Amino acid sequence: MSVARLNMSHGSHDSHKAVIDLVRAYNATGRGCVATMLDTKGPEVRSGDLAEPVLLEPGQQYTFTIIEGETGKGSRVSVNYDGFIDDISVGDELLVDGGIISFVVRGKTDTDVLVEAVDAGVLESRRHLNVRGKSATLPAITDKDWLDLKFGVEAGVDYFALSFVKDAQVILDVKQWLAAQGSRVKVLAKIESADSVKALEEILDAVDGAMVARGDLGAELPLEDVPYWQNQIVQGCRRRGKPVIVATNMLESMVSNPAPTRAEVSDIAISVREGADAIMLSGETAYGKFPLKAVAVQSTVALRTEAAMTRYQGARRFGTDESAPIDWVTPPSRRSSSSASGPSDAALSEMFAYHSTTMANTVGAPLLVFSKKGGMPALLSHYRPNKTVFAFTDDAQVQRHLALYHGVIPLLLEFTDDAEATIDAAIAQLVARGHLLKTQVVALVQSGKRPIWRSASTHTIQVRRVERKHMGSSSSSLDDD
């Protein structure tokens, strides 16, 4: 796994801190790098407590009320949102937990909404409620969310995933707040509402990445629209060079079964082919019976799918024009025209990443890049090289941020003033970890706005071969070339 998600709809700050500590302890072993992502509860509409689950039959009448104190008495249950009455209309479709149960609204008063069950089902306490095609008129960030975000900053999480984002302003507000805290947490938007797809372009421009949260997205929009919007969100992030996660129901059957359905396997493969940076498990690992098997299945299917994808000699382009393969783009947010003094630094970095990828693909080499801020590894990931990007940084949080990016293995290394010694140390570390073999070549990339062992205007790429000096103590048993 690359990222541990902390779902703030459940658990306490203490329980989430315990998970963060476990991840930190794992990272400290040096065996891998796992980032932490705090997923806000957001402005959810939920039903209240029930004395016991309610068995519903088709056509059965039921009432949702905003009157406080109603705790599942008879055929009534409370709702945690006073504006529920105003947001709903007669004839609307009311969904419980994304469609496990559906109702048709038959009437309403100043305090009650009368509904009729469409299908049989069991209504339990504190269920999530959606109205098909509508978003609740709740504040974008709740008081609980702000408390959780403050906890996340203090606990040192790496990503915030904001729930039910309606427009770009909430992203900008959170980023401004983070800047005031001196925090470098990255902000992801969960695209999961009718409002969020209407404002998709402005949201993707503002965020550091996005999540396709298909559960609520499929409740607020017609189910047949979900694959279309998944593709739009993934490609929108790809065009901008931003990471994107596909989530919800990936291996839902493995909550209770030891093997996935064939459709679930295909779902993983489709998400990988579309260009997702990451695919996410939820209930499968949070409370499922087979969490380790679920992770193994997801990893195995993703790797097998990638192995079967077309290998390009050039960098893969995502969506630049209709005549190009769907796999190519120059991020519009960084596109820059030349001036009298030549291309901007950002444009040079982008072009350099593209041509570095092409060169690495041509010689069949993985890429080795040194980075202070993570910009060049992110660009290289965007161009989807055929081999792995080994990103070395001396900043542990940058290392964790890079864990989300496709094809990047982020590694921590102390940079010294001696460039050659540091490069040799990086190659030796890759050899020791089994990533490189003797005589194998690696494409060494030097670029970015913050130079390491070079002038700011210098961009270089070298092809280096693993030598005897990189083999460590085992080199004595190896023959010379």
ABEGO torsion letter per residue (X at the ends): XABBBBBAABEBAAAAAAAAAAAAAAAAAGABBBBBBBBBAEBBBBBBBBABBBBBBBGBBBBBBABBGBBGBEABBBBABAAAAAABBBGBBBBBGGGABBBBBABBBAABBBBBBABBEBBBBGBBBBBBGBBBBBBABBAAAAAAAAAAAAAGBABBBBBGBABAAAAAAAAAAAAAAGBABBBBBBBABAAAAAAAAAAAAABAEBBBBAAAAAAABBAAAAAAAAAAAAAAAAAAGBBBBBBEGAAAAAAABABBBAAAAAAAAAAAAAGBABBBBBAAAAABABAAAAAAAAAAAAAAAAAABBBBABBBBBGABAABBAABBBBAAABBBBBAAEBBAAAAAAAAAAAAAAAAAAAGBBBBBBBAAGAAAAAAAAAGBABBBBBBBABAAAAAAAAABBGBBBBBBBBBABAAAAAAAAAAAAAAAGABBBGBBBBBBBBEABBBGBBAABBBBBBBBBBAAAAEAAAAABBBX
